[in-house]
Amino acid sequence: MIKVLIVDDEPQVIQLLETLISDLGFAVCYISRPEFLFQILKDEVVALILMDVHMPQIDGITLLKQLKAHPVFQEIPVIMLTSDTREDLLVQCFDNGAADFINKPVQKSVLSSRVKAAVTTREHMLTIRKQNLSLHRINMVSKQLNQKLKTHIGTLEQSNQDKTNLLSVISHDLRGPFTAMSGFSEMLLEELNTQGSSQALQLATMLDHAIKKEYILLEELLAFSKLQIQGVIFSYEPVVLYEVVNQSIQQEQLQLKQQTLRNQVDENMVVSTDISLLKIVLRNLLTNAMKFTPEEGVITVSATKTPTEFQVSVADTGVGIAPENQEYLFNFDVPYHTMGTNHEDGCGLGLSLCNELLKKAQGHLWVESQVGQGATFYFSIPCDEASIPSR
């Protein structure tokens, strides 16, 4: 129930005001000693104060100033009561925050209209404040939800892009080897149908190599698929880099176009790395170098090492890459497409795959090249030297 507080030192006035205000349907509390104002406000929740201007202990103007300076009670509306109608007194009341002014003796109709107006205004202000607070909270929640929505949308868009990239890689990398296997099979059948010769054995060997290489490719693509869907945890272990490079070179030997492939890595260099990642990157860089290096060309693999990372380079004497095309080599969104020296098809997605995997491992991939002067691809991978046992 709405409560009105009366502050007046005259008992007859208090009694009259209490009767009139009660008739309006409001609860009433009162004090005759103004120094107790803040004490009663701590105990009672009031919507309006009726305060006498002239009181012996503390005058109403001074008490009004104290009330309007209080951080908790300053917004309670106050109607001043006095029989003194001097203009300067009215100005003081309003200047110090009074909501209204009623002359004594109090007339019922005037008191009724002004008390109702003050209480109604107070209730409207409280309602507006609650609404503003609710709107502020709604706005804060809306901002948080919008931010979460943007994050989820970004995650979904990245997930869709990753799936698209994966499909592009599969489409690109599986087409070539399957075509080669199909061609070798047809040649093998023709040779065996005409005569059993050593040529048939050579073709069968090449077919076997192509199938094994295809199996390795499938393993790599499955690893990439897991990387995009679940993330990846790299498993670091000490490896002899020279031996891993040699294995990668041997896997490419049957594809050589009378090229020379050199392993210039220090035979004693041991690095701590994820061997699957290392093999994927080496295979793609060697395949790329062979594709764009003509017959009699040379492909060289070298490496250096620091306490925090190792760096591998794959250099070729091939056709080179124009500077304006180098920025597209590692970009899934704008794959770089060109033909090899023997018209091998390719669209650069293998390099993009390597770049993505290396970035996941905090590594880097870059190239240095000029048209007609070959290309050198570099990659670096962080390594934990403390995990390498002494040899």
Phi, psi and omega in degrees: 000138180293133184241139179245133179258130177255129177239104183202145182268359181256115182301324182294321179293318179301315181298317180296311181298321180299318181294313183296318182288322177298323178297336178279355178093013180257150172283154184228139167225159185207159171221143177259352179243109187298337181294346179267009184303308186289333176294315181290328178294334176287333183264335185238144174261110184245149180261344184202147176238130170257118189233130177287142179284315185257107176227145188292320184286304179225127180289155185300324180297314180297317180295323177298317177301315180297319181296315183288347176267352183281130185294336183263320189257002188295339184268000176288126181290144182233129172254123182274143180239131176192154173267355179273114185255023178297142183296320182295329178292318177300318180298318179299318180299310182291324179297332182263011170106009178295142179278331182197180185214133178232131179281145169266146356292145186286132175262136186303314184294319179294312179302315183301309184295319184284324176294314179300318181296317181294317180294317179298315178300317179299316180295321178296319179298317179295321178297315179298320180296317178297319179296318178297320178295318178296318178296322178297316179295318178298319179296319179296315179296320179299319178296318179296318179294321178297319179295318177296320180297316179298320179297315180295319179297316178299319179296317180295318179297318179294321178297316178297321179294320179297319179295319177298317178299318181298315178298323179294318179297314180299314180300319183287310190281338180273333184297312183298306180299322179294323177297317179298315180299320179297317179295317179297320180297317179296317179295321180296318179297317179297318182294316181291331179287333182265313181196142177278104183230177178295336179298323179296320178296320179296317179295320178296322178295316179296321178297318179298319179297317181296321180294317180295321178296323179294323179296319178297319179299317179298319178299319180295318181292325175295321178296320179294320178299317178295322178301315184287327186271316187247354191084179183219144173243113181283140180251107183271136178210154179291131176225149174275110188299321181302318182292320179295319178297317179300317178299318180295320179295316181298325179293338182260355189302317184290346180268356185297140177259061185053043178256161176254126181244116187249138174252103182254021177284141177302126183297340182259005182284120178245131180232152176261114185202175173274114188292327179295317177299315181300316181293321180299313182293315180299316181300314182293320180290322178293316179299319179295317180295319180294324183295324186250018175246128182287173176302146184073003178284169184236135176239127187235132177251126180228169181204150172227164184214142172237174179298341185249343181200163171236152185233131180242140176236141174238106185253141178228166178251038186274206189283343180079173184229130179295143181305322183290344179263346186294329182291342181267352188299324188249023187248116177296325186289328180231073183297141181269124185245127174203165182262150177284178183292337175253027179066028174290139180278152178186149180228014171080005182289335177299319178293323178295321176300313179301316182298317180296316180296318180295321178296323177297331180265014181064025178260186182219154177222130179208172185221148170233125185199153170223145181301129178083357182237020177079184181217148174234117176263134179242145167217147179232146180224130176299147179220151180259096183295335182294339182273356183270120179290150178294143181252000000 
